[in-house]
Amino acid sequence: MKITDVTMNLSAVSAQQYPEQGWPEIALAGRSNVGKSSLINTLLQRKNFARTSSTPGKTQTLNFYGVNEAFYLVDVPGYGYAKVSQKKRAEFGRMIEEYLTTRQPLKGIVILVDGRHQPTADDISMYQFVSYYHLPILVVATKMDKVKKSQYNKTLSQIKQGLDLNQTDQIQLFSSQTKLGREEVWQWIEKQMKH
């Protein structure tokens, strides 16, 4: 994927605010602190385009990144961060649910999990939630530069088992440090947009 143009188009908290171009969209979801901003920056080859934050739970809106004036990468608020109040969490939940369940141009979702650990209860419920709506899913295991190569197969099998991954969904190992998996993630995104 050759990136010629990237814009941060808008932040939305409800359907009235979603963009209206009808461009295909790929959503990115994951727990706070799993490396979502780093993934976006690596994909877009921009240093600090999506702001990485030392305070997890910073993204509190759906952020639409327009790419090549052709499609959107949509950054979904990080979930499962304890410091966010119950009330705020419920609002996030509704906002994410509304987006995932009503959005016509949505072509697929990338769920990020931390490659160093077993999937958490939050990861599992997010995966089950999205699976229920039959959206194509790519699970991306981040921070793989912190995992020994000899452990890669173990990482893959613990994520597959932990999420009870179905036959059609794929896993991709990824590192924003070494760019491992960048091409493969793009290939998956491009494939979804053809459907």
KOLDRENGU-495772 format. One line per 8 residues: their letters; for each residue x, y, z of N, C-alpha, C. Coordinates in nm, 2 decimals. Layout:
A) X:Y:Z:X:Y:Z:X:Y:Z  ...
***
This chain:
MKITDVTM) 0.09:-0.12:0.00:0.00:0.00:0.00:0.09:0.12:0.00  0.07:0.21:-0.10:0.15:0.33:-0.11:0.06:0.44:-0.05  0.11:0.50:0.06:0.03:0.61:0.12:0.07:0.74:0.06  -0.02:0.81:0.00:0.01:0.94:-0.06:-0.06:1.05:0.02  -0.16:1.02:0.09:-0.24:1.13:0.16:-0.31:1.07:0.28  -0.28:1.14:0.39:-0.35:1.10:0.52:-0.41:1.22:0.58  -0.53:1.21:0.62:-0.59:1.32:0.70:-0.67:1.27:0.82  -0.66:1.35:0.93:-0.74:1.31:1.04:-0.87:1.38:1.02
NLSAVSAQ) -0.97:1.31:0.97:-1.09:1.38:0.92:-1.18:1.43:1.03  -1.22:1.34:1.12:-1.30:1.39:1.23:-1.31:1.29:1.34  -1.36:1.34:1.46:-1.38:1.25:1.57:-1.54:1.25:1.59  -1.59:1.13:1.62:-1.73:1.12:1.63:-1.77:1.05:1.76  -1.88:1.09:1.82:-1.93:1.01:1.93:-2.06:0.94:1.90  -2.12:0.98:1.79:-2.25:0.92:1.76:-2.27:0.92:1.60  -2.36:0.84:1.56:-2.39:0.82:1.42:-2.40:0.95:1.34  -2.46:1.05:1.40:-2.49:1.18:1.33:-2.35:1.24:1.28
QYPEQGWP) -2.25:1.20:1.35:-2.12:1.27:1.32:-2.03:1.18:1.23  -2.07:1.07:1.19:-1.98:0.98:1.10:-1.97:1.05:0.97  -1.85:1.03:0.90:-1.83:1.09:0.77:-1.94:1.04:0.67  -1.96:1.11:0.57:-2.06:1.08:0.47:-2.01:1.04:0.33  -1.88:1.03:0.32:-1.83:1.00:0.18:-1.87:0.86:0.13  -1.90:0.77:0.23:-1.93:0.63:0.19:-1.80:0.55:0.16  -1.68:0.61:0.19:-1.56:0.53:0.17:-1.56:0.40:0.26  -1.50:0.30:0.21:-1.49:0.18:0.30:-1.41:0.21:0.43
EIALAGRS) -1.45:0.14:0.53:-1.38:0.16:0.66:-1.33:0.03:0.72  -1.22:0.05:0.79:-1.16:-0.07:0.87:-1.14:-0.01:1.01  -1.21:-0.08:1.10:-1.20:-0.03:1.24:-1.08:-0.10:1.31  -1.02:-0.03:1.41:-0.91:-0.08:1.49:-0.95:-0.08:1.63  -0.96:-0.19:1.70:-1.00:-0.19:1.84:-0.90:-0.27:1.92  -0.89:-0.23:2.05:-0.80:-0.30:2.13:-0.80:-0.24:2.27  -0.75:-0.31:2.37:-0.74:-0.25:2.50:-0.65:-0.13:2.50  -0.68:-0.04:2.59:-0.59:0.08:2.61:-0.45:0.02:2.63
NVGKSSLI) -0.35:0.09:2.57:-0.21:0.06:2.59:-0.16:-0.06:2.52  -0.24:-0.11:2.42:-0.20:-0.23:2.35:-0.11:-0.19:2.23  -0.11:-0.06:2.20:-0.02:-0.02:2.09:-0.10:0.02:1.96  -0.22:0.06:1.98:-0.31:0.10:1.87:-0.25:0.22:1.79  -0.22:0.32:1.86:-0.16:0.44:1.80:-0.03:0.41:1.72  0.05:0.32:1.78:0.18:0.28:1.72:0.15:0.21:1.59  0.05:0.12:1.59:0.01:0.04:1.48:-0.04:0.14:1.36  -0.12:0.23:1.40:-0.17:0.33:1.30:-0.05:0.41:1.24
NTLLQRKN) 0.03:0.46:1.33:0.15:0.53:1.28:0.24:0.45:1.19  0.26:0.32:1.22:0.34:0.23:1.14:0.28:0.21:1.01  0.15:0.18:1.01:0.08:0.15:0.88:0.08:0.28:0.79  0.06:0.39:0.85:0.06:0.52:0.77:0.20:0.58:0.75  0.30:0.51:0.80:0.44:0.57:0.79:0.44:0.71:0.83  0.38:0.74:0.94:0.38:0.88:1.00:0.43:0.86:1.14  0.52:0.96:1.18:0.57:0.94:1.32:0.47:0.96:1.43  0.40:1.07:1.44:0.31:1.09:1.55:0.18:1.13:1.50
FARTSSTP) 0.13:1.06:1.40:0.00:1.10:1.34:-0.11:1.07:1.44  -0.12:0.94:1.48:-0.21:0.91:1.59:-0.13:0.93:1.71  -0.18:1.01:1.80:-0.10:1.04:1.92:-0.09:0.93:2.01  0.03:0.88:2.04:0.05:0.78:2.14:0.04:0.85:2.27  -0.01:0.79:2.37:-0.02:0.86:2.50:0.02:0.78:2.61  0.08:0.84:2.71:0.13:0.77:2.83:0.01:0.74:2.92  -0.10:0.82:2.90:-0.22:0.79:2.98:-0.32:0.70:2.90  -0.32:0.57:2.93:-0.41:0.49:2.86:-0.56:0.54:2.87
GKTQTLNF) -0.64:0.50:2.77:-0.78:0.54:2.77:-0.80:0.68:2.73  -0.70:0.74:2.65:-0.71:0.88:2.61:-0.81:0.89:2.49  -0.81:0.80:2.40:-0.90:0.81:2.29:-1.04:0.79:2.34  -1.12:0.89:2.33:-1.26:0.88:2.38:-1.36:0.90:2.28  -1.32:0.91:2.15:-1.41:0.92:2.04:-1.37:0.83:1.93  -1.46:0.81:1.83:-1.42:0.73:1.72:-1.34:0.83:1.63  -1.21:0.80:1.60:-1.13:0.89:1.52:-1.12:0.83:1.38  -1.16:0.91:1.28:-1.16:0.86:1.14:-1.04:0.92:1.07
YGVNEAFY) -0.95:0.83:1.03:-0.83:0.87:0.95:-0.85:0.84:0.80  -0.86:0.95:0.72:-0.88:0.93:0.58:-0.75:0.90:0.51  -0.74:0.79:0.43:-0.62:0.75:0.37:-0.64:0.75:0.22  -0.54:0.82:0.15:-0.54:0.83:0.00:-0.68:0.88:-0.06  -0.75:0.95:0.02:-0.89:0.99:-0.02:-0.97:0.88:-0.08  -0.95:0.76:-0.01:-1.02:0.64:-0.06:-1.09:0.56:0.04  -1.03:0.56:0.17:-1.09:0.48:0.27:-1.05:0.54:0.41  -1.12:0.48:0.51:-1.09:0.53:0.65:-1.03:0.42:0.73
LVDVPGYG) -0.93:0.45:0.82:-0.90:0.37:0.93:-0.97:0.43:1.05  -1.04:0.35:1.12:-1.12:0.41:1.23:-1.07:0.36:1.37  -1.02:0.46:1.44:-0.96:0.42:1.57:-1.08:0.42:1.68  -1.10:0.31:1.73:-1.21:0.29:1.83:-1.15:0.31:1.97  -1.22:0.37:2.06:-1.17:0.39:2.20:-1.12:0.26:2.26  -1.00:0.27:2.33:-0.95:0.15:2.40:-1.05:0.11:2.51  -1.06:-0.02:2.52:-1.15:-0.07:2.63:-1.08:-0.13:2.74  -1.15:-0.16:2.85:-1.09:-0.23:2.96:-0.99:-0.16:3.04
YAKVSQKK) -1.00:-0.02:3.04:-0.90:0.05:3.12:-0.97:0.09:3.25  -0.91:0.04:3.36:-0.97:0.05:3.49:-1.01:0.19:3.54  -0.92:0.29:3.50:-0.94:0.42:3.56:-1.07:0.50:3.50  -1.12:0.44:3.39:-1.24:0.50:3.33:-1.36:0.46:3.41  -1.44:0.55:3.45:-1.56:0.52:3.54:-1.66:0.42:3.47  -1.74:0.35:3.55:-1.84:0.26:3.50:-1.93:0.33:3.40  -1.97:0.46:3.43:-2.06:0.53:3.35:-1.99:0.56:3.21  -1.87:0.60:3.22:-1.79:0.63:3.09:-1.78:0.50:3.01
RAEFGRMI) -1.75:0.39:3.08:-1.73:0.27:3.01:-1.86:0.23:2.94  -1.98:0.25:3.01:-2.10:0.21:2.94:-2.13:0.30:2.82  -2.09:0.43:2.83:-2.10:0.52:2.71:-2.01:0.47:2.60  -1.89:0.43:2.63:-1.80:0.38:2.53:-1.86:0.26:2.46  -1.91:0.17:2.55:-1.97:0.05:2.50:-2.08:0.08:2.40  -2.17:0.17:2.44:-2.28:0.21:2.35:-2.23:0.27:2.22  -2.13:0.35:2.23:-2.08:0.42:2.11:-2.01:0.32:2.01  -1.94:0.23:2.07:-1.87:0.12:1.99:-1.98:0.03:1.93
EEYLTTRQ) -2.07:-0.01:2.01:-2.18:-0.10:1.96:-2.26:-0.03:1.84  -2.29:0.09:1.86:-2.37:0.16:1.76:-2.29:0.17:1.63  -2.16:0.19:1.64:-2.08:0.20:1.52:-2.07:0.06:1.45  -2.03:-0.04:1.53:-2.01:-0.17:1.47:-2.14:-0.23:1.41  -2.25:-0.20:1.47:-2.38:-0.27:1.43:-2.45:-0.19:1.32  -2.42:-0.06:1.30:-2.51:0.01:1.21:-2.43:0.07:1.09  -2.30:0.05:1.09:-2.22:0.12:0.99:-2.20:0.04:0.86  -2.27:0.09:0.76:-2.27:0.02:0.63:-2.13:0.01:0.57
PLKGIVIL) -2.05:0.12:0.56:-1.92:0.11:0.49:-1.81:0.02:0.57  -1.85:-0.03:0.69:-1.75:-0.10:0.77:-1.72:-0.24:0.70  -1.59:-0.26:0.67:-1.56:-0.38:0.59:-1.49:-0.48:0.67  -1.44:-0.44:0.79:-1.37:-0.54:0.87:-1.31:-0.47:1.00  -1.27:-0.55:1.09:-1.21:-0.50:1.21:-1.08:-0.57:1.25  -0.99:-0.48:1.29:-0.86:-0.53:1.34:-0.87:-0.52:1.49  -0.85:-0.64:1.56:-0.85:-0.64:1.70:-0.71:-0.66:1.75  -0.66:-0.57:1.83:-0.52:-0.58:1.88:-0.51:-0.65:2.01
VDGRHQPT) -0.42:-0.74:2.03:-0.40:-0.80:2.16:-0.25:-0.79:2.18  -0.21:-0.79:2.31:-0.07:-0.79:2.35:0.00:-0.92:2.33  0.09:-0.93:2.23:0.15:-1.06:2.20:0.23:-1.12:2.31  0.26:-1.05:2.42:0.34:-1.10:2.53:0.26:-1.18:2.63  0.12:-1.16:2.62:0.04:-1.22:2.73:-0.08:-1.30:2.67  -0.14:-1.38:2.75:-0.27:-1.45:2.71:-0.37:-1.34:2.69  -0.46:-1.36:2.60:-0.57:-1.27:2.58:-0.65:-1.25:2.71  -0.69:-1.12:2.74:-0.76:-1.09:2.86:-0.91:-1.12:2.84
ADDISMYQ) -0.98:-1.11:2.95:-1.13:-1.13:2.94:-1.19:-1.02:2.85  -1.13:-0.90:2.85:-1.18:-0.79:2.77:-1.15:-0.83:2.62  -1.03:-0.88:2.59:-1.00:-0.92:2.45:-1.10:-1.02:2.40  -1.13:-1.12:2.49:-1.22:-1.23:2.45:-1.36:-1.18:2.43  -1.41:-1.09:2.52:-1.54:-1.04:2.50:-1.55:-0.95:2.37  -1.45:-0.88:2.34:-1.45:-0.79:2.22:-1.45:-0.89:2.10  -1.37:-0.99:2.10:-1.37:-1.08:1.99:-1.51:-1.15:1.97  -1.56:-1.19:2.08:-1.70:-1.26:2.07:-1.80:-1.16:2.02
FVSYYHLP) -1.80:-1.04:2.07:-1.89:-0.94:2.03:-1.89:-0.91:1.88  -1.77:-0.89:1.83:-1.75:-0.86:1.68:-1.79:-0.99:1.60  -1.75:-1.10:1.65:-1.78:-1.23:1.57:-1.93:-1.24:1.55  -2.00:-1.20:1.65:-2.15:-1.22:1.65:-2.21:-1.14:1.53  -2.14:-1.03:1.49:-2.19:-0.95:1.38:-2.13:-0.99:1.24  -2.06:-1.10:1.25:-2.01:-1.16:1.12:-1.92:-1.06:1.04  -1.85:-0.98:1.11:-1.75:-0.89:1.04:-1.62:-0.97:1.03  -1.55:-0.95:0.91:-1.42:-1.01:0.90:-1.33:-0.95:1.01
ILVVATKM) -1.25:-1.04:1.07:-1.16:-1.00:1.18:-1.02:-1.04:1.15  -0.93:-0.95:1.18:-0.78:-0.98:1.18:-0.74:-0.95:1.32  -0.68:-1.05:1.39:-0.63:-1.03:1.52:-0.48:-1.00:1.51  -0.44:-0.89:1.56:-0.30:-0.85:1.55:-0.23:-0.86:1.69  -0.13:-0.94:1.70:-0.06:-0.95:1.82:0.06:-0.85:1.82  0.05:-0.75:1.91:0.14:-0.64:1.91:0.26:-0.67:2.00  0.36:-0.58:1.99:0.48:-0.58:2.08:0.56:-0.71:2.06  0.56:-0.76:1.94:0.63:-0.89:1.92:0.79:-0.87:1.92
DKVKKSQY) 0.83:-0.75:1.91:0.98:-0.73:1.93:1.03:-0.76:2.07  0.93:-0.77:2.16:0.96:-0.81:2.30:0.95:-0.96:2.32  0.92:-1.03:2.22:0.90:-1.18:2.23:1.01:-1.25:2.14  1.07:-1.35:2.20:1.17:-1.42:2.13:1.11:-1.49:2.01  1.19:-1.50:1.89:1.13:-1.57:1.77:1.09:-1.71:1.80  1.17:-1.78:1.89:1.14:-1.92:1.92:1.01:-1.93:1.99  0.95:-1.82:2.04:0.82:-1.82:2.11:0.71:-1.79:2.02  0.73:-1.75:1.90:0.62:-1.70:1.81:0.51:-1.80:1.80
NKTLSQIK) 0.55:-1.93:1.78:0.44:-2.03:1.76:0.36:-2.05:1.89  0.42:-2.03:2.00:0.35:-2.04:2.13:0.25:-1.92:2.14  0.30:-1.80:2.10:0.22:-1.69:2.10:0.09:-1.71:2.02  0.11:-1.76:1.90:0.00:-1.78:1.80:-0.10:-1.88:1.86  -0.05:-1.99:1.92:-0.14:-2.09:1.97:-0.21:-2.04:2.10  -0.14:-1.96:2.18:-0.22:-1.92:2.30:-0.32:-1.81:2.27  -0.30:-1.73:2.16:-0.40:-1.64:2.12:-0.52:-1.71:2.05  -0.49:-1.81:1.97:-0.59:-1.89:1.90:-0.68:-1.96:2.00
QGLDLNQT) -0.62:-2.02:2.10:-0.69:-2.09:2.20:-0.77:-2.00:2.30  -0.70:-1.89:2.34:-0.75:-1.80:2.43:-0.88:-1.73:2.38  -0.88:-1.70:2.25:-0.99:-1.63:2.19:-1.09:-1.73:2.13  -1.05:-1.86:2.12:-1.13:-1.96:2.06:-1.16:-1.91:1.91  -1.05:-1.88:1.84:-1.05:-1.82:1.71:-1.12:-1.91:1.61  -1.22:-1.86:1.53:-1.28:-1.94:1.43:-1.20:-1.96:1.31  -1.24:-2.05:1.22:-1.16:-2.09:1.10:-1.13:-1.97:1.01  -1.22:-1.87:1.00:-1.21:-1.77:0.89:-1.12:-1.65:0.94
DQIQLFSS) -1.11:-1.63:1.07:-1.03:-1.52:1.11:-0.89:-1.55:1.12  -0.81:-1.44:1.09:-0.66:-1.46:1.09:-0.59:-1.39:1.20  -0.47:-1.44:1.23:-0.38:-1.37:1.33:-0.26:-1.32:1.26  -0.21:-1.20:1.30:-0.09:-1.15:1.24:0.00:-1.10:1.36  0.13:-1.15:1.36:0.22:-1.10:1.46:0.27:-0.96:1.41  0.29:-0.87:1.50:0.32:-0.73:1.46:0.42:-0.66:1.56  0.50:-0.58:1.50:0.59:-0.49:1.59:0.60:-0.36:1.52  0.57:-0.25:1.60:0.59:-0.12:1.54:0.74:-0.08:1.54
QTKLGREE) 0.81:-0.15:1.62:0.96:-0.12:1.63:1.03:-0.18:1.50  1.00:-0.31:1.47:1.07:-0.37:1.36:1.00:-0.37:1.23  0.87:-0.32:1.24:0.78:-0.32:1.12:0.73:-0.47:1.08  0.76:-0.56:1.17:0.71:-0.70:1.14:0.56:-0.69:1.12  0.51:-0.75:1.01:0.37:-0.77:0.99:0.30:-0.65:0.93  0.37:-0.54:0.90:0.31:-0.42:0.84:0.25:-0.45:0.71  0.33:-0.52:0.62:0.28:-0.55:0.49:0.16:-0.64:0.49  0.16:-0.74:0.58:0.05:-0.84:0.59:-0.08:-0.78:0.64
VWQWIEKQ) -0.06:-0.68:0.73:-0.18:-0.61:0.78:-0.24:-0.53:0.66  -0.16:-0.46:0.58:-0.21:-0.39:0.47:-0.28:-0.49:0.37  -0.22:-0.60:0.35:-0.28:-0.70:0.25:-0.41:-0.74:0.29  -0.43:-0.76:0.42:-0.56:-0.80:0.48:-0.66:-0.69:0.46  -0.62:-0.56:0.49:-0.71:-0.45:0.47:-0.75:-0.43:0.33  -0.65:-0.44:0.24:-0.69:-0.43:0.10:-0.78:-0.53:0.05  -0.76:-0.65:0.10:-0.85:-0.76:0.06:-1.00:-0.74:0.11  -1.01:-0.69:0.23:-1.15:-0.66:0.28:-1.22:-0.55:0.20
MKH) -1.14:-0.46:0.15:-1.20:-0.34:0.08:-1.25:-0.38:-0.06  -1.20:-0.50:-0.11:-1.25:-0.54:-0.24:-1.39:-0.61:-0.23  -1.43:-0.65:-0.11:-1.55:-0.72:-0.09:-1.67:-0.63:-0.10
***
